[in-house]
């Protein structure tokens, strides 16, 4: 008779998530000098036909909401990653609100689940944002374009 393994409930590590969100905030501040203006768009060219687009959607006194997406020529839009990020200026943190048109991540998920979220999905998407930001910082020197979308 096969033994059934009982998985423990995942308990999020709040300190780890906060640390990633704080580092992401610092990277976004370095990457986007005009973070306090609505409707600005930044493009970071990486290679021919590939860039990262960051669009500032909403600026409020204590928060800024932006969208970050990968734009790849010749690839269908549904295969191009997109995320919504909110910066909390008083807490100096940046948190992913939505990824691939899925939003409101829970702190943890039972696994397996109907949508096949990872147990620590919220933490993972914030780490993914960290990877994107490092990549953009490495390629920003001569390849960034700032434009007003009004």
LINTA-V824119 format. One record per backbone hydrogen bond with DSSP energy under -1.0 kcal/mol. CO is the residue of the C=O (numbers start at 0). NH is the residue of the N-H. E is the energy in kcal/mol with one decimal. If there is no record, write none. Layout:
BEGIN
((CO/NH/E) (CO/NH/E))
END
This chain:
BEGIN
((11/13/-1.0) (12/16/-2.1) (13/17/-2.8) (14/18/-2.0) (15/19/-2.0) (16/20/-2.3) (17/21/-2.3) (18/22/-2.2) (19/23/-2.5) (20/24/-1.7) (20/93/-1.7) (21/25/-2.0) (22/26/-2.2) (23/27/-2.4) (24/28/-2.3) (25/29/-1.8) (26/30/-2.2) (27/31/-2.5) (33/36/-1.2) (38/148/-3.3) (39/55/-2.9) (40/146/-2.4) (41/53/-3.0) (42/144/-2.1) (43/51/-1.8) (46/49/-2.3) (48/72/-2.8) (49/45/-2.4) (49/46/-1.6) (50/70/-3.3) (51/43/-2.6) (52/68/-2.7) (53/41/-3.1) (54/66/-2.6) (55/38/-1.3) (57/64/-2.9) (61/88/-2.3) (62/59/-3.1) (63/86/-3.3) (64/56/-2.3) (64/57/-1.9) (65/84/-2.9) (66/54/-2.9) (67/82/-2.8) (68/52/-3.0) (70/50/-2.2) (71/74/-1.6) (75/78/-1.8) (76/79/-1.7) (80/69/-2.5) (81/99/-2.9) (82/67/-2.8) (83/96/-2.9) (83/97/-1.4) (84/65/-2.8) (85/94/-2.7) (86/63/-1.7) (87/91/-1.4) (87/92/-1.7) (92/87/-3.5) (94/85/-2.7) (96/103/-1.5) (97/83/-2.3) (98/101/-1.3) (101/98/-2.8) (112/115/-1.2) (117/120/-1.4) (118/108/-1.3) (119/123/-2.2) (120/124/-2.4) (121/125/-1.4) (122/126/-1.8) (123/127/-2.1) (124/128/-1.9) (125/129/-1.7) (126/130/-2.0) (127/131/-2.2) (128/132/-2.7) (129/133/-2.2) (130/134/-2.1) (131/135/-2.5) (132/136/-2.6) (133/137/-1.9) (134/138/-1.2) (139/143/-1.1) (142/44/-2.0) (144/42/-2.2) (146/40/-2.6))
END
